[in-house]
């Protein structure tokens, strides 16, 4: 029967539900595939899996991982850590913790108790829950089919571990190609402040490790820090981001090559692996200053205190000589800074009041901190040119 509201019989027919068989069979709009939920395979029962760690050891490993995991990646899986434990031998097993941003990788083996597990877990959520545990408590992870709980306090969804990049590094395994380079860890710390952050000067954003000539070198084109090392190996260009991690956590001088493009460093009980950079690093030996006749020696601690005051006014620092004193000056629109420091001057033949050098004060401060000594010696040429601090740091003055 038709009415002003439409065909009532048609409406009634449309309202009648389809048979159960028809309701459970449908077609995908995109692929056209017909799916029959009658025949959907049933999921097998899942027995929860457990892992138990020392909280302190786990936090130490996670701190390094979180400095590597990618926070703004188009691959969300790179924001996760990967946990993979072996089949248990009795109650005990060993778990590998992995993190990577595809350029730098962190791998560490951690002793634990529990089952064989292969899961990815969002790093920030996991770390927050572990830190919330009381001191002295162990970390107890319980894995259901698609999630993990931390000491029964919460549930965190765990992405598919198959999506995590394959890591070929074996933490804790013997490395037959590993070499020991004396002073490497300390050398990286000393040269790190001089590494360039300017991506347009690509090769300068790396540190040069040059065992053949016994040097570690960092430069941004305006200054250069060098440190002596001793040991075998080939030249390596290590990116700034990797050096930052090595200086933060590094306490070992062991290094080996995973392949011709990847170097591995033993760090904090695990391994940091980094992609190496290509390019022609500057000839650091060729730019080492010569004929530095004038030397100015002064107390390092006093100089650093004066620098802190001067840098609060302006980074541009003027050094001048006046009757056996070194004068620091800085000035901007807000105020001026002018202070004197006792200094010993050798081989300066010009009028003392005309001696004037302008520096980036931050470069001076970082050089003194990288090469600490009770007394600092600043060696300068007669005219404008590179100056040498404590025979290790080269700093270019600013032209006026």
SULPE-V208966 format. One record per backbone hydrogen bond with DSSP energy under -0.5 kcal/mol. CO is the residue of the C=O (numbers start at 1). NH is the residue of the N-H. Records with the same first field share a line. If there is no record, write none. Layout:
BEGIN
CO=NH / NH
END
This chain:
BEGIN
1=8 / 9
3=6
6=3 / 8
7=11
8=12
9=13
10=14
11=15
12=16
13=16
19=23
20=24
22=25
24=37
26=35
28=32
33=28 / 35
35=26 / 37
36=39
37=40
45=47
49=143
50=115
51=141
52=113
53=139
54=58
55=59
56=60
57=61
58=62
59=63
60=64
61=65
62=66
63=67
64=67
65=68 / 69
74=76
75=78
76=79
77=80
78=70
79=123
81=83 / 121
82=84 / 98
83=119
84=96
88=90
89=92
91=114
92=89
93=112
94=86
95=97 / 110
96=84 / 98
97=108
98=82
99=106
100=70
103=275
104=101
105=273
106=99
107=271
108=97
110=95
112=93
113=52
115=117
117=85
119=83
121=81
122=126
123=127
124=128
125=129
126=130
127=131
128=132
130=133
134=137
138=140
139=53 / 141
140=142 / 151
141=51 / 143
142=144 / 149
143=49
146=158
147=144
148=156
149=142 / 151
150=153
156=148
157=122 / 159
159=120
160=163
161=164
169=171
170=173
174=176
175=178
179=181 / 255
180=182
181=184
182=230
183=187
184=188
185=189
186=190
187=191
188=192
189=193
191=194
192=195
197=199
198=201
200=202
201=204
202=205
203=206
204=196
205=240
207=209 / 238
208=210 / 217
209=211 / 236
210=213 / 214 / 215
211=214
214=229
215=210
216=227
217=208
218=225
219=196
222=396
223=220 / 221
224=394
225=218
227=216
230=182
236=209 / 238
237=239 / 277
238=207
239=243
240=244
241=245
242=246
243=247
244=248
245=249
246=250
249=268
253=181
254=266
255=179
256=258 / 264
259=262
261=276
262=258 / 259
263=274
264=256
265=267 / 272
267=270
270=267
271=107 / 273
272=265
273=105
274=263
275=239
279=281
282=284
283=287
285=288
291=293
294=380
295=346
296=378
297=344
298=376
299=303
300=304
301=305
302=306
303=307
304=308
305=309
306=310
307=311
308=312
310=313 / 314
315=317 / 361
317=319 / 359
318=329
319=357
320=327
322=325
324=343
325=322 / 327
326=341
327=320
328=339
329=318
330=337
335=332
337=330
339=328
341=326
342=299
343=345
344=297
346=295
347=349
351=354 / 355
352=321 / 355
354=356
355=321
357=319
358=398
359=317 / 361
360=363 / 364
361=365
362=366
363=367
364=368
365=369
366=370
367=371
369=372
374=300
376=298 / 378
377=379 / 390
378=296
379=388
380=294
387=395
388=379 / 390
389=392 / 393
392=226
393=389
394=224
395=387
END
